């Protein structure tokens, strides 16, 4: 028998809390439509697939990504709603605001997930870390009417294990001396950051659970695995290495824009127009962050969820669609198959660089580039004032041949159709609306 | 139009008259408002008044004669005047911060101090931003309390109801908006319209929020 180090730490060198909203999109819907509580609710009607399902729907076997006709078979009484991203975003912002009342160190990990560093807050609140976590959870439930699952532990990886342990509305605290009891039952591939390939590799060494992984010695990890896995190993052992990052994300490694349309189409003009709109959208976002792309990836997704794509390398980074359309058309011709039915198109801009240090070559037409710069800054200014795509490229026009989604009229969220006096299609009051008849 | 409000404080009596007169004009004229803003922005940025050709650029006018006409108009309203060489001198062109800084020496403007203790409509109507929701009224059961169908109510979920509050509540499965009344140990939900009867919850009462304000926008 080899020596097994006990995984026990008596103190709290760090206290990290992970908050994960339960079925976030549908919980928001149930909060603003209280009559839907306790019913199987599904968001994503406008896309033809399940974007989110309430716990009542999940119990009936409905999963994310399922197509809606399958849903109707499984659960004919399911309530299908178009996604209302405006409301979800408002709830998300409020959820983070509530957390910041308890600690300034909040990392907005995704729209419905956050890490909070509550180290040292015990004295201030006169309560234990578990009680603080409970108060955050209860405040969110009272003020927003949605439930969240909460985990508290010594590191980010452990707190994430804790919050996943009991969903929904769970509150699990993994103190230093209890780490091993939670890790012994957890398959190693369920640990945040360990994927299918790594776990298959680890199984070759007889490592099946998170505890077996955590108990390996440092030499083993260093010899067979790379740095991220060493960090996970430290985190599992209760030594926090991942900081809670409070700054909002403002640098991007890549920007991608994808759009699904229903029904699927094989119309060349329409699909190219979708792609052209993707490109415009991606470039708008790149310009917003003063970035230029070196590489453009085009992809088309068929009805059978098969992707075909092509990568285009540019000799000079740019964020102006006008410079890219010729290449886009060439690339599109290579991947487009007239017999296939497509359901989505997408663009990825990568190799991003700040636009203030671009090296022009001898053959670049700098006059033209300066002109383009002027045109696009005017376009962006107009979009700011009058809405996105106030001016857009003619090649994106054919997207209007077909509504983005079948039966589009009934599929816009309720909020966009029921306006208060003074609101318009583009600007509404920055507040969620309760849909209760009183 | 924040700078206009501040002007009243810095103007002398006779200018005040001009200003009031001007306000009638300006309030009805969006175009002038925009132009005044452009000039005062220029003044704030560069610390001097624009020349005629610069005004032309600001307003996107090619003809200096049109600029001349506009300047004449503005001069009449007391916003600016011309010196003997025809250059522009600002009278009430200054914006917010500038006005406060150019008051005659020795007498600090009261404006800065006074404005510290003002709040926006948002702050007035919303106490706890994260727990506040909107609701459109459909029924008339609170008609006599001044809440009519189509009104926008602001609901605060963080408040616990006290006697006399207007609440959004679920009573035995039905949603309603009524006045929350405590009678001893029991709770009664009162309407404010003789057409409706008070509701006494039989099994369940769930208060979803307290109405903090009502908004009715006419225009």
Interface residues (C-beta under 8 A of the other chain):
Chain A: X32 X34 X35 X94 X97 X98 X142 X143 X144 X145 X418 X420 X421 X422 X429 X431 X432 X433 X434 X436 X437 X438
Chain B: X128 X129 X130 X131 X132 X133 X134 X135 X136 X137 X138 X139 X141 X152 X155 X157 X158 X168 X170 X175 X176 X177 X208 X209 X217
